[in-house]
Amino acid sequence: MLKLVAIVYIMVGSMLAGSFIVAALTMDRMDAVSISIAAVAGALVAIPISWFVAAKLNSAIRPARAS
């Protein structure tokens, strides 16, 4: 499952980091520190989201076996 989390994180992490940067620039935060903080915050927020999405994908790909 860790491989699936990594693949999902590549997509979600870059999307959220970019969204947070756009939000910072929209709020007239044009300095490098604010942009860096926004990028790191987006990357950190993406970790649990990636785990959740990967768990849902994993359960959809490999449904529970009836015993």
ChimeraX attribute file (.defattr): number of C-alpha atoms within 10 A of each C-alpha:
attribute: neighborCount
match mode: 1-to-1
recipient: residues
	/A:1	10
	/A:2	10
	/A:3	9
	/A:4	15
	/A:5	20
	/A:6	16
	/A:7	13
	/A:8	20
	/A:9	22
	/A:10	14
	/A:11	12
	/A:12	20
	/A:13	24
	/A:14	15
	/A:15	15
	/A:16	21
	/A:17	23
	/A:18	17
	/A:19	15
	/A:20	21
	/A:21	23
	/A:22	16
	/A:23	14
	/A:24	19
	/A:25	15
	/A:26	10
	/A:27	9
	/A:28	10
	/A:29	15
	/A:30	12
	/A:31	10
	/A:32	9
	/A:33	10
	/A:34	15
	/A:35	20
	/A:36	15
	/A:37	15
	/A:38	23
	/A:39	21
	/A:40	17
	/A:41	16
	/A:42	21
	/A:43	20
	/A:44	14
	/A:45	14
	/A:46	22
	/A:47	17
	/A:48	12
	/A:49	16
	/A:50	21
	/A:51	18
	/A:52	14
	/A:53	16
	/A:54	21
	/A:55	16
	/A:56	12
	/A:57	16
	/A:58	14
	/A:59	11
	/A:60	10
	/A:61	9
	/A:62	9
	/A:63	9
	/A:64	8
	/A:65	5
	/A:66	4
	/A:67	3
